[in-house]
Amino acid sequence: MGKRLIAFYSRADENYVSGTLKYLTVGNTEAAANILRELTGADLFQIEQVQPYAKSYNECIAQAQEDQKRDARPELKAYPESIEEYDTIYLGFPNYWSTMPMAVFTFLEHFDFSGKIIKPFCTHEGSGMGRSEKDIKKLCPNAKVEKGLAIYGSAASRAGKDFEKWI
């Protein structure tokens, strides 16, 4: 097996968790990505916007929804130097209105994923993978996009067994 990369987008601050708003110091997707890293030994890269969304959950979702409506491509702080050495990319993100945050679209459009295996995983509070797998296939038509894993955000820190089965 070749080298693996976990590229993930995550948001801490105020989040919707199990029906209520809670302040998180580590975002749910980051917690899940760290478990996946322990299990796989894969390299880790966090996808971060130059202009992060607001710390307030309600402001954040309004901003993120507006970006989705505009089909925006937020500028990212950084990218991996290259993805050439990786055969498998685990792609993690929270489900925002049935797909990925627009910053993940920016990331995917930056590289050529031809011949790569993309294994998506998302955190959510009831909406599963949505149409994200279809969107990834559209953005990366020459990659093999495998069935994703949807994890309840409130259970992300306990997702080890789910990841073991999925890997």
N, C-alpha and C positions, 0 to 999 in steps of 0.2 A: 504494500500500500504506500502511495506517495504522501507528500506533505499535505497537511490539512490546515485550513484557516477558518477561524470563527470570526466573521464580520457581523457586528450587531449594532443596532440603534436602540438606545434605552433612555428613559427619562425618569429622573428621581423627582423630588419636590412633591407637590400635592397630587395624589393619584386617586382614582376610583378603585377601591378594593372591597370586595364582598359587600357591595351595596352602600358603602359609605366613603367619604373622602378622608384620606389619611396622608400624612407627610412621610415620605420615604427618603432615607439617605442614600439608598442604592435602588435604582430602578429594577422592576421585575425582570425585564429582559436581560439586564446585566447579571442579576442573580442567577438566572437560568444559564447564561453563557459561561459563567464561572464554573458551574457544575459540569457542563459539557466539556470544558477545558480539562477539568480534573479527570474525567473519564477517557478523554481522547489524547491528551497531550498536545492538542492543536494550538497553533499560534492564535493570539487574540488581537483584534483590532476593533476599536469603537468608532462608529460613524457618528460624527458630531457636526452640527450646523454652526456656521460662523455666528449667526444670529439665533440663539436658542429661543425656544418658545417660553412664554411666561411661566413663572413658578406656580401661579394659581391654576388649578385644574380647568376651571371654566374659561379663563382667558386662553389657556393653551389649546383647548379643543376648538375654540372659535378661530384661533390663528391657523391651526393645522387643517381645519375644514376649509378655510378660505384658500390655503395653499393648494389643497386638493381640487377645489372648484376651478382654480386658475391653471391647474396642471403645472404648478411651479416646480422649479428645480433649485432648492435652496443651496447656497454655496456651502461647501464643507470646509472644516478647519484643516484637514489633511487627508491623504490617501496612503495606502501602503505603496512603497516604492514600485512594486511590481506584484503581479499575481502569478507570474510564469511558473514558479516553482511549486505551486499548489495544484493538486489533482482534484481535491474536494474542498468546497467552500460551504460551511455551515452558515446560513444567513438568518440572523435573528432580528426580530422587530416586534413592537406592539401592533396589534390590529387597530388601524385607524379607519373607520368607516369602510369596512370590508376589504381593505388592502393594507399596503405598507405606508409608513410615513414617506412623504415626498423626498426627503433626504436620502432614503434608500434607493429611490429611482435615480437620483443624481449619482450615487455610488455605482449602481449597476450600469449606467450609461457611460461611465468613465473608462471601463475596461472591456476587453474582448474576452468573453467567457467560453469561446469555442473549445470544445473538447473537455470542458470542466464538468464536474458533477456538482450541482447545487442542491443542498439539502436545507430547505427552509424550516424555521421554527418560529412560532409567534406566541406572545402572551396576549391574553384577552380576558374579558369578564363575561363571556357568554356567546361571542360571535365566531369563535373558531378561526379557521384559516381564511374565511371569506373567499374573495377571488384572487388572493395574492399569488397563488401558484400559477394561475393563468397569466397574471401580469408579468411574473418573472419569465415565463416561457416566451412571452411577446418581446420582452426587453433583451432576452438572451436566447435567441432562437437556435443557436448552435451548441448550447449546453444541454446536458441531461439534467432536467429538474425532477428530483425524486419527490415522493409523497412527503408532505410536511407534517410537523408535529405541532399541535395546538395545546398550549398549557394555560390553565387558569392562572392569571397573574398573582392572585392571592395564594397560590400553591407553588409558585415558581421556585422558592427556596427548598422545596421538598420534591423536586421533579427528577431526582436521580434515577429511580426505577423506570419512569417513563422514557428517559433518555437511553437507558441501557437496552430496553426493548427496541427502540427506534433505530439505534446505531446498528 
